[in-house]
Amino acid sequence: MRAVDSVSILGFGAFGRFMARHLTPHVAVSAFDREPKAQDFDGVRHVSLAEAAAADAIVLAVPVQHMESLLRELAPHVNSRVTSRAGESPLVLDVASVKLKPVELMTRLLPPSVPIIATHPLFGPESGKLGIENLPLAFCPVRAEAALVNSVRSFLADTLRLRLIDSTPDEHDRQMAYVQGLTHLISRAVGEMRLPETPLATAAYERFLAMRSNLRADSWELFVTIERENPYAKAVRDELRRTLDELERRLG
């Protein structure tokens, strides 16, 4: 089985940089990003999209809303590599907060010979700022030989010390509609209410403020991804709305 010695990160925003910091001690890391401000990070070689396609593994770290256009640009470079005389398919992974749509895009737009593993790190730069050991990562092999899947699993679990949770894309999105869809919706609403910090705060209120604080650094694009791109999220929002309406009725 071939080794994965080089990784390219497509999309070098906050999470791409966070990922690079943990990958550079173990593999050669390159990055592709259209923003000039993303070009200053030690230990990472900034490359063109064509050069990024030459890595052993390619990680899609862009918002789901931009993934289709990126994959359409990437596919010819990957296809050229696959069809060359000594070509070998790169492994493609994503780190999106939803799984059904990225998996559909990757399987439809990339050559059939390209192995695909979908992942979702259930943490970010804020929750992982003190280290990532034992933090959870959803692991969804889509199409890849068992040896390659086991190699990636070993790197994530044994080298990076993450706690892998096996899932299917559908199971993932059903659970994330509550785990992220509900919590991010409430936290976003609470954040916009500008709740006061008060010496009369109870422990429950302090936890409420902490939840708001933990998600404050998350981008609007991430919020849109969680709420719009998960096919099960709207049903959860509707359930919350009905519950609030019923509580208001009972109070009235």
N, C-alpha and C positions, 0 to 999 in steps of 0.2 A: 504494500500500500504506500502511496506517495505521502510524503510529509508536508505539512503546512508550515512553511518557513517564512512566508511573507503575507501580510494582510494590508489591503487598501480599504480606507474608510471613505465612503462617498457621502459627503455632508459633514463639514467640520465645525459644527456649532458647539453648543455647550456640552451636549452628550458625546459628540464625536471626540472632543478634546478629553473629556473625562475617561472615555474608553481608551484612548491612546496612552494616557498616563499609566494604565494598568497593563497594556499590551507591550509597550516598548521594551520592558526588561526581558521579554521572552521571544519576540519575533520582530522582523523588520517591518516597520509600519510606514505606509505612504498615505497621503490624503489628497482628495480632490474636492475643491469647493470653489464656487464662482465668486465668493466675496474676498477681496484683497485682505481684509482684516483677519482672515483665517490663516494667513501665511506665516505666522510667527509662533512656532511651537517647537521646542527643543526635542530632538530625537525623531522627528517626523519629516519625511521627504515629501514636498508638495509637487504633485505631478498632474499631467493632463489626464483626461478621461481614458484615452487610449493606453497610456502607461499604467493607469490604475487597473485596467482590465487584464494586465499581465501578471498580477499577483496570484498567489496560490488560493487565497480566499478574499472575497469582496464582501464588505459589510455595507448594506444600505442604511444610512443613518439620516435620512431626510424625512420630513413630514409626509404622511401618506398621500396628502393632496398633491405632492410633487413627484410621487414615485413613478407614476406611469410615464411621464415625459422623460424622466431620468432613465428608466429601463429601455425606452425606445431609442435613446441615444447610446446606451451601453450595449445593447444587443448586437449591433453590427461588429463592434470590436471583439466581443466574446465569440461571435460566430466565426470571424476571421481567424481567431486563435484556434478554435475547435477544428476548423477545416484545413488548417495548415498541416504539412506533412508530419511534423513532430508535435502537433498541437495536443493539448490536454485541457479538458474543461476545468475552469476554476470553480471552486465551491462558492455559492452565493448564499448569504444570510441576511436577515433583516433584524432590526431591533425595535420595530414599531409597537405602539401600545395596543393595536388591534391586530388580528391575525388573518381573518378570512379574506379581506380585500388584498393585502400584500401577497398572500399565497396565490390568489387567483391571478394577480398581475405577473408575478414571477413565473408561474408555470405557463402562462399564455404567451408572454413576450420573450422569454429566454429560450435558446435552443433546447430540445428535449434531452440532450446528453448532459446538460448542466445540472449537477447535484444542488439541491436546495434544502436548507434547514432554516425554519422560522424560529425566532427567539423573541422573548420579551423580558428584558431585565426589569424586575419589579422594584426598582430603586433608581435613583438619579444622583446627580452631583451633590445635592444637599443631603439626602439620606445616606449617601455613601462617602461622605467627606472624611469620616474617621476610619475608613477601610471597607472593603467589600466582602470579607470572609463571612461565609454562611448567609449572605443575602440571597434571596430567592430569584431564580430565573426560569421562566416558562420555556420548555424545550419541545419543539414540534418538528421532528424530521418529516420532510415532505417527499423528496425523492433523492435517495443517496444509498450507496452500498453500506451494508452493516459495518464493515471495517472502518469506513470513513466516519460514520455516525459515532461509533465507539471511540474513535480517536478524538473527535471534537468534544464528545462528552467527557472524556478523560482530561482534556486540557481545561475545560471550564470547571470541572468539579475538583480535580486533583491539583492542577497548577494554580488556577485563580481562586480556588477554594469556595466557589459558589455552590449554593444548594439548588440543584436542578429539580424542577417539577415537570414531569412528563404530561403532555396534554395534546389534544387535537385542536386545530384552529377553531372549530365550532365550540368545543367545550370551553376553550379560553375566552372567547368573546361573550358567551352566555354568562360566565362568572364575572368577567370584567365589567359587564354592564352594571353590576352592583358594586363591585370592589372599587372600580375607578369612576364609572359613570355617575353613581350616586354621590360618592364622597367629593369628587371634583365639582359637581354641580352645587352641592351645599356649601362647600368651602369658597367657591367663587362668589356665590350669593352673599355669604357672610362677610367676605372680604370687601365687597362693594357697599355693605351696610356700615362699615367702619365702626365696628363694635368697640366700646371704650374699655380700657384696662382700668380696673377699679379695686380698691382695697377690700371691697365687700365681695369679691369674686369667690365663688365656691369652687371645689375641686372639679366639678363637672364643667363649669364655665371656663376654668383654666385649660381643660382639655380641648374645649371648643376653640379657644384662642390659639392653642398649639397647632391644631389641625389647620387652621387658617394660615398660620405662620409657615408650616411645613410646605404648603402648596403655593405660597406667595411668589416664589421665583419661577414657577412654571409658566411657559409662554402661552399666549392666546392660541397659537397654532396647535399646541399640544391639547388644549382644552377642546378645540374644534375637532381634532382627530378622535378624541375619546368619546365625544357626544354625537358626532355626525357619521363617523366612519364605522362605528360598531352597530351592526344591524339590530341589536337587541337593546340598545341604550334608550331609544325613544319610549319603548314599552315601560321601562323602569321610571323614566321621567313622568310618564302618564300616571303610573301607579302612585308615585309620590304626590302628584297634583291631586288625584282623587282622594288620597288619604288626608291631605291638608284641608281640602274642601269639606270632607266629612267631619273632621275635627272642629272646623269652624262652625259647621251646622250644629254640632252637638253643643258647642259652647254657646251658640246663640239661643 
